[in-house]
Amino acid sequence: MEVHIKIDPKFYTKNPESSDLGKKIISNSIEMINELGFEGFTFKKLGVKIGSNESSIYRYFESKHALLIYLINWYWSWIEYKLVFATLNISSATDRLRNSIELLTQEIKKDNSFSFINEVLLSKIIISESSKAYHTKDIDLENEKGYYKTYKEVVKRVSDIVLEINPTFKYPKMLISTVIEGAHQQRYFSKHLPSLTDFEEGKNSIVKFYIDIVFKTII
């Protein structure tokens, strides 16, 4: 059964999930941004690939920056959805935190619940390109508009579990956001700068490292 991830309408001009063209825009943009990088990706190139006018893409997104913001919000909404299921009906806060850290730091696998989104490629974009969305001059204005609300909600959800375990811990959000960003860096290093990491294929090194850090920090 296909699951629907609800995205706030402020992140698009026309809902891409409302048409086959919109879904083609999303799926092909993920492939192209992963292949070309965000700087090399353009709506003109996307239009050529999907066999549509560039203007038709602008009916869905006002700019490629807006498209990147949409993809980031879709990804973090999907992660939050997965966090809910990873912690559902688990009474032990320790087990819920361990499951959450594992989910946030593990290598992403394809989720067949979503036919037009390749989560594996999207996760690579989040790792290598998402900082370009908020390292801009407009970050404060975009933050006020709620552009990064889904990411912050993920951090808060896991931070709240940290406080269940240790209510006196002073830095729960700082800890969890560091885990997420650090795990992304380690994934990137493992592929491109392996001498900067202790990653070993097949040993779940990154997940184990961050679970170890979190529990040694808060307990």
GUKOLKE-740412 format. One line per 5 residues: number of its first residue (from 1); their letters; for each residue x, y, z of N, C-alpha, C, CB. Coordinates in Angstrom, 1 decimal. Glycine has a CB too. Example, Ala and Ser with C-alpha at 12.3 -4.5 7.8 and 13.67 -1.06 7.14 Angstrom:
2
1	as	13.2/-5.7/7.8/12.3/-4.5/7.8/13.2/-3.3/7.8/11.3/-4.5/9.0 | 12.8/-2.2/7.1/13.7/-1.1/7.1/12.9/0.0/7.9/14.1/-0.6/5.7
//
This chain:
219
1	mevhi	0.8/-1.2/0.0/0.0/0.0/0.0/0.9/1.2/0.0/-1.0/0.0/1.2 | 0.6/2.2/-0.9/1.4/3.4/-1.0/1.0/4.4/0.1/1.2/4.1/-2.3 | 2.0/4.9/0.8/1.7/5.9/1.9/1.9/7.3/1.4/2.7/5.6/3.1 | 1.1/8.2/1.9/1.2/9.6/1.5/1.9/10.5/2.5/-0.2/10.2/1.1 | 2.9/11.2/2.1/3.6/12.1/3.0/3.1/13.5/2.7/5.2/12.1/2.8
6	kidpk	2.4/14.1/3.7/1.8/15.4/3.5/2.8/16.6/3.6/0.7/15.7/4.5 | 2.9/17.4/2.6/3.9/18.5/2.5/3.1/19.8/2.5/4.8/18.4/1.3 | 3.5/20.7/3.4/2.9/22.0/3.5/2.9/22.7/2.1/3.6/22.9/4.5 | 1.7/23.2/1.7/1.6/23.9/0.3/2.5/25.1/0.1/0.2/24.4/0.1 | 3.1/25.7/1.2/4.0/26.8/1.0/5.3/26.4/0.3/4.3/27.5/2.3
11	fytkn	5.5/25.1/0.2/6.8/24.6/-0.4/6.6/24.3/-1.9/7.2/23.3/0.3 | 5.5/24.6/-2.5/5.4/24.5/-3.9/4.3/25.4/-4.5/5.0/23.0/-4.3 | 4.3/25.7/-5.8/3.3/26.5/-6.4/2.1/25.6/-6.8/3.9/27.2/-7.7 | 2.4/24.5/-7.3/1.4/23.5/-7.6/1.9/22.1/-7.0/1.1/23.3/-9.1 | 1.0/21.4/-6.4/1.4/20.2/-5.7/1.9/19.1/-6.8/0.2/19.6/-5.0
16	pessd	3.2/18.8/-6.7/3.7/17.8/-7.7/3.1/16.4/-7.6/5.2/17.7/-7.5 | 2.5/16.1/-6.5/1.9/14.8/-6.4/0.5/14.8/-7.0/1.7/14.4/-4.9 | 0.0/15.9/-7.5/-1.3/16.0/-8.1/-1.3/15.6/-9.6/-1.8/17.4/-8.0 | -0.2/15.3/-10.2/-0.2/14.9/-11.6/1.0/14.0/-11.9/-0.1/16.2/-12.5 | 0.9/13.3/-13.0/2.0/12.5/-13.5/3.3/13.4/-13.8/1.6/11.7/-14.7
21	lgkki	3.0/14.6/-14.4/4.1/15.4/-14.7/4.8/15.9/-13.4/3.7/16.7/-15.5 | 4.1/16.2/-12.4/4.7/16.7/-11.1/5.5/15.6/-10.5/3.6/17.1/-10.2 | 5.0/14.3/-10.6/5.8/13.2/-10.0/7.1/13.0/-10.9/5.0/11.9/-10.0 | 7.0/13.2/-12.2/8.2/13.0/-13.0/9.2/14.1/-12.7/7.8/13.1/-14.6 | 8.7/15.3/-12.4/9.6/16.4/-12.0/10.4/16.0/-10.8/8.8/17.7/-11.8
26	isnsi	9.7/15.5/-9.8/10.3/15.1/-8.5/11.3/14.0/-8.7/9.3/14.7/-7.5 | 10.9/12.9/-9.3/11.7/11.7/-9.5/13.0/12.0/-10.3/11.0/10.6/-10.1 | 12.8/12.7/-11.4/13.9/13.0/-12.3/14.8/14.1/-11.7/13.4/13.5/-13.6 | 14.3/15.0/-10.9/15.1/16.0/-10.3/16.0/15.4/-9.3/14.3/17.2/-9.7 | 15.5/14.4/-8.5/16.4/13.7/-7.6/17.5/13.0/-8.3/15.5/12.7/-6.8
31	emine	17.2/12.3/-9.4/18.3/11.6/-10.1/19.3/12.6/-10.6/17.7/10.9/-11.3 | 18.8/13.8/-11.1/19.8/14.7/-11.8/20.6/15.5/-10.7/19.0/15.7/-12.6 | 20.0/15.9/-9.6/20.7/16.6/-8.6/21.8/15.7/-8.0/19.8/17.1/-7.4 | 21.5/14.4/-7.9/22.4/13.4/-7.4/23.6/13.3/-8.4/21.8/12.1/-7.1 | 23.2/13.3/-9.6/24.2/13.0/-10.7/25.1/14.3/-11.0/23.6/12.6/-12.0
36	lgfeg	24.4/15.5/-11.0/25.1/16.7/-11.5/25.5/17.6/-10.4/24.2/17.4/-12.4 | 25.0/17.4/-9.2/25.2/18.4/-8.1/24.2/19.5/-8.2/26.6/18.9/-8.1 | 23.9/20.2/-7.1/22.8/21.2/-7.2/23.2/22.4/-8.1/22.6/21.7/-5.8 | 24.5/22.7/-8.1/25.0/23.8/-8.9/24.8/23.5/-10.4/26.4/24.2/-8.6 | 25.1/22.3/-10.8/25.0/21.9/-12.2/23.6/21.6/-12.7/25.8/20.7/-12.4
41	ftfkk	22.6/21.4/-11.7/21.2/21.1/-12.1/20.5/22.4/-12.4/20.5/20.4/-10.9 | 19.7/22.3/-13.5/18.9/23.5/-13.9/17.5/22.9/-14.4/19.5/24.3/-15.1 | 16.5/23.8/-14.4/15.2/23.4/-14.9/15.2/23.2/-16.4/14.2/24.5/-14.5 | 16.1/23.9/-17.1/16.2/23.7/-18.5/16.7/22.2/-18.8/17.2/24.7/-19.1 | 17.7/21.8/-18.1/18.2/20.4/-18.2/17.1/19.4/-17.8/19.5/20.2/-17.4
46	lgvki	16.4/19.7/-16.7/15.3/18.8/-16.3/14.2/18.7/-17.3/14.7/19.3/-15.0 | 13.9/19.9/-17.9/12.9/19.9/-19.0/13.2/19.0/-20.2/12.6/21.3/-19.5 | 14.5/19.1/-20.5/15.0/18.2/-21.7/14.8/16.7/-21.3/16.5/18.6/-22.0 | 15.2/16.4/-20.1/15.2/15.0/-19.7/13.8/14.4/-19.6/15.8/14.8/-18.3 | 12.8/15.2/-19.1/11.4/14.7/-19.0/10.6/15.0/-20.2/10.8/15.3/-17.8
51	gsnes	11.2/15.7/-21.2/10.4/16.0/-22.5/9.3/17.0/-22.3/9.9/14.7/-23.0 | 9.6/18.0/-21.5/8.6/19.0/-21.2/9.2/20.4/-21.2/7.9/18.8/-19.8 | 8.4/21.4/-21.5/8.9/22.8/-21.5/9.4/23.2/-20.1/7.8/23.8/-22.0 | 10.4/24.0/-20.1/11.0/24.6/-18.8/9.9/25.3/-18.0/12.2/25.5/-19.0 | 9.0/26.0/-18.8/8.0/26.8/-18.1/7.0/25.9/-17.4/7.2/27.6/-19.2
56	siyry	6.8/24.7/-17.8/5.9/23.8/-17.1/6.4/23.4/-15.7/5.7/22.5/-17.9 | 7.7/23.4/-15.6/8.3/23.1/-14.3/8.1/24.2/-13.3/9.9/22.8/-14.4 | 8.2/25.5/-13.8/8.0/26.7/-13.0/6.5/26.7/-12.5/8.3/27.9/-13.8 | 5.6/26.0/-13.1/4.3/26.0/-12.6/4.2/25.2/-11.3/3.3/25.4/-13.6 | 5.2/24.4/-11.0/5.2/23.6/-9.8/6.1/24.2/-8.7/5.7/22.2/-10.1
61	feskh	7.3/24.8/-9.2/8.3/25.4/-8.3/8.8/26.7/-8.9/9.4/24.4/-8.0 | 8.9/27.7/-8.0/9.3/29.0/-8.5/10.8/29.1/-8.8/8.9/30.1/-7.6 | 11.6/28.2/-8.3/13.0/28.1/-8.5/13.6/26.8/-8.1/13.7/29.3/-7.7 | 14.8/26.5/-8.5/15.4/25.3/-8.1/15.7/25.2/-6.6/16.7/25.0/-8.9 | 15.9/26.4/-6.0/16.0/26.5/-4.5/14.7/26.0/-3.8/16.4/27.9/-4.1
66	alliy	13.6/26.5/-4.4/12.3/26.0/-3.8/12.1/24.5/-4.0/11.1/26.8/-4.5 | 12.6/24.0/-5.1/12.5/22.5/-5.3/13.4/21.8/-4.2/13.0/22.2/-6.7 | 14.6/22.3/-4.0/15.4/21.7/-3.0/14.8/21.8/-1.6/16.8/22.4/-2.9 | 14.2/22.9/-1.3/13.5/23.0/0.0/12.3/22.0/0.1/12.9/24.4/0.2 | 11.6/21.8/-1.0/10.6/20.7/-1.0/11.2/19.4/-0.7/9.8/20.7/-2.4
71	linwy	12.2/19.0/-1.4/12.9/17.7/-1.2/13.4/17.5/0.2/14.0/17.5/-2.2 | 13.9/18.5/0.8/14.4/18.5/2.2/13.2/18.2/3.1/15.1/19.7/2.6 | 12.1/18.9/2.9/11.0/18.8/3.8/10.3/17.4/3.6/10.0/19.9/3.5 | 10.3/16.9/2.3/9.8/15.6/2.1/10.6/14.5/2.9/9.7/15.2/0.6 | 11.9/14.7/2.8/12.8/13.7/3.4/12.6/13.7/4.9/14.3/14.0/3.1
76	wswie	12.6/14.8/5.6/12.5/14.9/7.0/11.1/14.5/7.5/12.8/16.3/7.5 | 10.1/14.7/6.7/8.7/14.3/7.0/8.7/12.7/6.9/7.7/14.9/6.0 | 9.4/12.2/5.9/9.5/10.7/5.8/10.2/10.1/7.0/10.2/10.3/4.5 | 11.3/10.8/7.4/12.1/10.3/8.5/11.2/10.3/9.8/13.4/11.1/8.7 | 10.5/11.4/10.0/9.6/11.5/11.2/8.6/10.4/11.2/8.9/12.8/11.3
81	yklvf	8.0/10.1/10.0/7.0/9.0/9.8/7.7/7.7/10.3/6.5/8.9/8.4 | 9.0/7.5/9.9/9.7/6.2/10.2/10.0/6.2/11.7/10.9/6.1/9.4 | 10.3/7.4/12.3/10.6/7.4/13.7/9.4/7.0/14.5/11.0/8.8/14.1 | 8.2/7.5/14.1/7.0/7.1/14.8/6.8/5.6/14.9/5.7/7.7/14.1 | 7.0/4.9/13.8/6.9/3.5/13.7/8.0/2.8/14.5/6.8/3.0/12.3
86	atlni	9.2/3.4/14.5/10.4/2.7/15.2/10.2/2.8/16.7/11.6/3.4/14.7 | 9.4/3.7/17.2/9.2/3.9/18.6/7.8/3.5/19.1/9.6/5.3/19.0 | 7.0/3.1/18.2/5.6/2.9/18.6/5.5/1.7/19.6/4.7/2.6/17.3 | 4.7/1.9/20.6/4.4/0.8/21.6/5.6/0.3/22.3/3.6/-0.3/20.9 | 6.7/1.1/22.4/7.9/0.7/23.1/7.9/1.5/24.4/9.2/0.9/22.3
91	ssatd	7.7/0.9/25.5/7.6/1.6/26.8/9.0/2.1/27.3/7.0/0.7/27.8 | 10.1/1.4/27.0/11.4/1.7/27.4/11.9/2.9/26.6/12.4/0.5/27.3 | 12.2/4.0/27.3/12.8/5.2/26.7/14.2/4.9/26.1/12.8/6.4/27.6 | 14.9/4.0/26.8/16.2/3.6/26.3/16.1/2.9/25.0/16.9/2.7/27.4 | 15.2/2.0/24.9/15.0/1.3/23.6/14.5/2.2/22.5/14.0/0.1/23.8
96	rlrns	13.6/3.2/22.9/13.1/4.1/21.8/14.3/5.0/21.4/12.0/5.0/22.4 | 15.1/5.4/22.3/16.3/6.3/21.9/17.2/5.5/21.0/17.0/6.9/23.1 | 17.5/4.3/21.4/18.4/3.5/20.6/17.9/3.2/19.2/18.7/2.1/21.3 | 16.6/2.9/19.1/16.0/2.8/17.7/16.0/4.1/16.9/14.5/2.3/17.9 | 15.8/5.2/17.6/15.8/6.5/16.9/17.2/6.8/16.4/15.3/7.6/17.9
101	iellt	18.2/6.6/17.2/19.6/6.9/16.8/20.0/6.0/15.6/20.6/6.8/17.9 | 19.6/4.8/15.7/19.9/3.8/14.6/19.2/4.3/13.3/19.4/2.4/15.0 | 18.0/4.7/13.4/17.3/5.2/12.2/17.9/6.4/11.6/15.8/5.5/12.6 | 18.4/7.3/12.5/18.9/8.6/12.0/20.4/8.5/11.4/19.0/9.6/13.1 | 21.0/7.4/11.8/22.4/7.2/11.4/22.7/6.1/10.4/23.3/7.1/12.6
106	qeikk	21.7/5.2/10.2/21.9/4.1/9.3/21.9/4.5/7.8/20.9/3.0/9.6 | 22.4/3.6/7.0/22.4/3.9/5.5/20.9/3.7/5.1/23.3/2.9/4.8 | 20.5/4.6/4.3/19.1/4.5/3.8/18.8/3.4/2.8/18.7/5.9/3.2 | 17.7/2.7/3.0/17.3/1.7/2.0/16.1/2.1/1.3/17.1/0.3/2.8 | 15.8/1.6/0.1/14.6/1.9/-0.6/13.4/1.6/0.1/14.6/1.2/-2.0
111	dnsfs	12.4/2.5/0.1/11.1/2.3/0.8/10.1/2.2/-0.3/10.8/3.5/1.8 | 9.5/1.0/-0.5/8.6/0.7/-1.6/7.2/1.3/-1.4/8.5/-0.8/-1.8 | 7.0/2.0/-0.2/5.7/2.6/0.0/5.6/3.9/-0.9/5.6/3.0/1.5 | 6.6/4.3/-1.5/6.6/5.6/-2.3/7.1/5.3/-3.7/7.4/6.7/-1.6 | 6.3/5.3/-4.7/6.6/4.8/-6.0/7.5/5.8/-6.8/5.4/4.5/-6.8
116	finev	7.3/7.1/-6.5/8.0/8.1/-7.4/9.2/8.8/-6.7/7.1/9.2/-7.8 | 9.5/8.4/-5.5/10.7/8.9/-4.7/11.7/7.8/-4.5/10.2/9.5/-3.4 | 12.9/8.1/-4.9/14.0/7.2/-4.6/14.7/7.7/-3.4/15.0/7.1/-5.9 | 14.4/7.1/-2.2/14.9/7.6/-1.0/16.4/7.4/-0.8/14.2/6.8/0.2 | 17.0/6.4/-1.5/18.4/6.2/-1.4/19.1/7.4/-2.1/18.8/4.9/-2.2
121	llski	18.7/7.8/-3.3/19.3/8.9/-3.9/19.0/10.2/-3.2/18.8/9.0/-5.4 | 17.8/10.3/-2.7/17.4/11.5/-1.9/18.3/11.7/-0.7/15.9/11.5/-1.5 | 18.6/10.6/0.0/19.4/10.7/1.2/20.8/11.2/0.8/19.5/9.3/1.9 | 21.3/10.8/-0.4/22.6/11.3/-0.8/22.6/12.8/-1.1/23.1/10.5/-2.1 | 21.5/13.3/-1.6/21.3/14.7/-1.8/21.3/15.4/-0.4/20.0/15.0/-2.6
126	iises	20.6/14.8/0.6/20.5/15.5/1.9/21.9/15.5/2.5/19.6/14.6/2.8 | 22.7/14.5/2.3/24.0/14.5/2.9/24.9/15.5/2.2/24.7/13.1/2.7 | 24.9/15.6/0.9/25.9/16.4/0.1/25.4/17.8/-0.3/26.3/15.7/-1.1 | 24.0/18.0/-0.3/23.5/19.2/-0.9/22.6/20.0/0.0/22.7/18.9/-2.1 | 22.1/19.4/1.1/21.0/20.1/1.9/21.5/21.4/2.6/20.4/19.2/2.9
131	skayh	22.8/21.4/2.9/23.4/22.6/3.6/23.3/23.8/2.7/24.8/22.4/4.0 | 23.2/23.6/1.4/23.1/24.7/0.4/21.8/25.4/0.5/23.4/24.2/-1.0 | 20.8/24.7/1.1/19.5/25.3/1.3/19.4/26.3/2.4/18.4/24.2/1.5 | 20.2/26.0/3.5/20.1/27.0/4.6/21.4/27.8/4.8/19.8/26.2/5.8 | 22.4/27.5/4.1/23.6/28.4/4.1/23.4/29.5/3.0/24.9/27.6/3.9
136	tkdid	22.4/30.3/3.2/22.1/31.4/2.3/21.8/32.7/3.1/20.8/31.0/1.4 | 21.8/33.8/2.4/21.5/35.1/3.0/20.1/35.2/3.5/21.8/36.2/2.1 | 19.2/34.4/3.0/17.8/34.4/3.3/17.4/33.4/4.4/16.9/34.2/2.1 | 18.3/32.8/5.1/18.0/31.8/6.0/17.1/32.2/7.2/19.3/31.2/6.6 | 17.3/33.4/7.7/16.5/33.9/8.8/15.1/34.1/8.4/17.1/35.2/9.4
141	lenek	14.9/34.7/7.2/13.5/34.9/6.7/12.8/33.5/6.4/13.6/35.7/5.4 | 13.6/32.6/5.8/13.0/31.3/5.5/12.7/30.5/6.8/14.0/30.5/4.6 | 13.5/30.7/7.8/13.3/30.0/9.0/12.0/30.5/9.7/14.4/30.2/10.0 | 11.8/31.9/9.6/10.6/32.5/10.1/9.3/31.9/9.4/10.6/34.0/10.0 | 9.5/31.6/8.1/8.3/31.1/7.3/8.1/29.6/7.6/8.6/31.3/5.9
146	gyykt	9.0/29.0/8.4/8.8/27.6/8.7/9.4/26.6/7.7/7.4/27.3/8.8 | 10.4/27.1/6.9/11.0/26.2/5.9/11.7/25.0/6.4/11.9/27.0/5.0 | 12.2/25.1/7.7/13.0/24.0/8.2/12.3/23.4/9.4/14.3/24.5/8.6 | 11.0/23.5/9.5/10.2/23.0/10.6/10.2/21.5/10.7/8.7/23.5/10.5 | 10.2/20.8/9.6/10.2/19.3/9.7/11.5/18.8/10.3/9.9/18.8/8.3
151	ykevv	12.6/19.4/9.9/13.9/19.0/10.4/13.9/19.2/11.9/15.1/19.7/9.7 | 13.5/20.4/12.3/13.5/20.7/13.8/12.5/19.8/14.6/13.0/22.2/13.9 | 11.4/19.4/13.9/10.5/18.5/14.6/11.1/17.1/14.9/9.2/18.3/13.8 | 11.9/16.7/13.9/12.7/15.4/14.1/13.6/15.5/15.2/13.4/15.0/12.8 | 14.4/16.6/15.3/15.4/16.8/16.4/14.6/16.9/17.7/16.2/18.1/16.1
156	krvsd	13.5/17.6/17.8/12.8/17.7/19.0/12.2/16.4/19.5/11.7/18.7/18.9 | 11.7/15.6/18.5/11.1/14.3/18.9/12.1/13.4/19.6/10.6/13.6/17.6 | 13.4/13.4/19.0/14.4/12.5/19.6/15.0/13.2/20.9/15.5/12.2/18.6 | 15.1/14.5/20.9/15.6/15.2/22.1/14.7/15.0/23.3/15.7/16.7/21.8 | 13.4/14.9/23.0/12.4/14.6/24.1/12.6/13.3/24.8/11.0/14.7/23.6
161	ivlei	13.1/12.3/24.0/13.4/11.0/24.5/14.6/11.0/25.4/13.5/9.9/23.4 | 15.6/11.8/24.9/16.8/12.0/25.7/16.5/12.6/27.1/17.8/13.0/25.0 | 15.5/13.5/27.1/15.1/14.1/28.4/14.3/13.2/29.3/14.3/15.4/28.2 | 13.6/12.2/28.7/13.0/11.2/29.5/14.0/10.4/30.2/12.1/10.2/28.5 | 15.1/10.1/29.6/16.1/9.3/30.2/16.9/10.1/31.2/17.1/8.7/29.2
166	nptfk	17.3/11.3/30.9/18.0/12.2/31.8/17.4/13.6/31.7/19.5/12.2/31.4 | 16.4/13.9/32.6/15.8/15.2/32.6/16.7/16.4/32.9/14.6/15.2/33.6 | 17.9/16.1/33.5/18.8/17.2/33.8/19.8/17.5/32.7/19.5/16.9/35.1 | 19.8/16.7/31.6/20.7/16.9/30.6/20.5/18.2/29.9/20.7/15.7/29.5 | 21.5/19.1/29.7/21.3/20.5/29.3/21.3/20.7/27.8/22.4/21.3/29.9
171	ypkml	21.7/19.7/27.0/22.0/19.9/25.6/21.3/18.9/24.7/23.4/20.0/25.3 | 20.1/18.6/24.9/19.5/17.5/24.1/19.4/17.8/22.6/18.1/17.2/24.6 | 19.0/19.0/22.2/18.9/19.3/20.8/20.3/19.5/20.2/18.1/20.7/20.6 | 21.2/20.0/20.9/22.5/20.1/20.4/23.1/18.7/20.2/23.4/20.9/21.4 | 22.8/17.8/21.1/23.3/16.4/20.9/22.8/15.8/19.7/23.0/15.6/22.2
176	istvi	21.4/15.8/19.5/20.8/15.1/18.4/21.1/15.7/17.1/19.3/15.1/18.7 | 21.1/17.1/17.0/21.5/17.7/15.7/22.9/17.4/15.3/21.2/19.2/15.7 | 23.8/17.3/16.3/25.2/16.9/16.1/25.3/15.5/15.6/26.0/17.1/17.4 | 24.5/14.6/16.2/24.5/13.2/15.7/24.0/13.1/14.3/23.5/12.3/16.6 | 23.0/13.8/13.9/22.5/13.7/12.5/23.5/14.3/11.5/21.1/14.5/12.4
181	egahq	24.0/15.5/11.8/24.9/16.1/10.9/26.2/15.4/10.9/25.2/17.6/11.3 | 26.7/14.9/12.0/27.9/14.1/12.1/27.8/12.8/11.3/28.3/13.8/13.5 | 26.7/12.1/11.5/26.5/10.8/10.7/26.5/11.1/9.2/25.2/10.2/11.2 | 25.9/12.2/8.8/25.9/12.5/7.4/27.3/12.8/6.9/25.0/13.8/7.1 | 28.1/13.5/7.7/29.5/13.7/7.3/30.3/12.4/7.2/30.2/14.7/8.3
186	qryfs	30.1/11.5/8.2/30.8/10.2/8.2/30.4/9.4/7.0/30.5/9.5/9.5 | 29.1/9.4/6.6/28.7/8.7/5.4/29.4/9.3/4.1/27.1/8.8/5.2 | 29.5/10.6/4.1/30.2/11.3/3.0/31.6/11.0/3.0/30.0/12.9/3.1 | 32.3/11.1/4.1/33.7/10.7/4.2/34.0/9.3/3.8/34.2/11.0/5.7 | 33.1/8.4/4.2/33.3/7.0/3.9/33.3/6.7/2.4/32.2/6.1/4.6
191	khlps	32.6/7.6/1.6/32.6/7.4/0.2/33.7/8.2/-0.5/31.2/7.9/-0.4 | 34.1/9.3/0.0/35.0/10.2/-0.7/36.3/10.5/0.0/34.3/11.5/-1.0 | 36.3/10.5/1.3/37.5/10.8/2.1/37.7/9.8/3.2/37.5/12.3/2.7 | 37.9/8.5/2.8/37.9/7.5/3.8/38.9/7.5/4.9/38.1/6.2/3.1 | 40.0/8.3/4.7/41.1/8.4/5.7/40.6/9.3/6.9/42.3/9.0/5.1
196	ltdfe	39.5/9.9/6.7/38.9/10.8/7.8/37.9/10.0/8.7/38.3/12.0/7.2 | 37.7/8.8/8.4/36.7/8.0/9.2/37.2/6.6/9.5/35.4/8.0/8.4 | 36.6/6.0/10.5/36.9/4.6/10.8/35.8/3.6/10.3/37.0/4.4/12.3 | 35.1/4.1/9.3/34.0/3.3/8.7/34.6/2.0/8.1/33.3/4.1/7.6 | 33.9/0.9/8.4/34.2/-0.4/7.8/33.0/-1.0/7.2/34.9/-1.4/8.9
201	egkns	33.1/-1.4/6.0/31.9/-2.0/5.3/31.4/-3.2/6.0/32.3/-2.3/3.8 | 30.1/-3.2/6.2/29.4/-4.4/6.8/29.4/-4.5/8.3/30.0/-5.6/6.2 | 30.1/-3.5/8.9/30.2/-3.5/10.4/29.3/-2.5/11.1/31.6/-3.3/10.8 | 28.5/-1.8/10.4/27.6/-0.8/11.0/28.3/0.2/11.9/26.5/-1.6/11.8 | 29.5/0.6/11.5/30.4/1.4/12.3/29.8/2.7/12.7/31.7/1.6/11.6
206	ivkfy	29.1/3.4/11.8/28.6/4.7/12.1/27.5/4.7/13.1/28.2/5.4/10.8 | 26.6/3.7/12.9/25.4/3.5/13.8/26.0/3.2/15.2/24.5/2.4/13.3 | 26.9/2.3/15.3/27.4/1.9/16.7/28.1/3.1/17.3/28.4/0.7/16.5 | 28.9/3.8/16.5/29.6/5.0/17.1/28.7/6.0/17.7/30.5/5.6/15.9 | 27.6/6.3/17.0/26.7/7.4/17.5/25.8/6.9/18.7/25.9/7.9/16.4
211	idivf	25.4/5.6/18.6/24.7/5.1/19.8/25.6/5.1/21.0/24.2/3.6/19.5 | 26.9/4.7/20.8/27.8/4.8/21.9/28.0/6.2/22.5/29.2/4.2/21.5 | 28.2/7.1/21.6/28.4/8.5/22.0/27.2/9.1/22.8/28.6/9.4/20.8 | 26.0/8.8/22.3/24.8/9.3/22.9/24.6/8.8/24.3/23.5/9.0/22.1 | 24.7/7.5/24.5/24.5/7.0/25.8/25.6/7.3/26.8/24.3/5.5/25.7
216	ktii	26.8/7.4/26.3/27.9/7.7/27.2/27.8/9.2/27.6/29.2/7.5/26.5 | 27.2/10.0/26.8/27.0/11.4/27.0/25.9/11.7/28.0/26.8/12.2/25.7 | 24.8/11.0/27.9/23.6/11.4/28.7/23.5/10.6/30.0/22.4/11.2/27.9 | 24.2/9.4/30.1/24.0/8.6/31.3/25.3/8.6/32.2/23.7/7.2/30.9
//
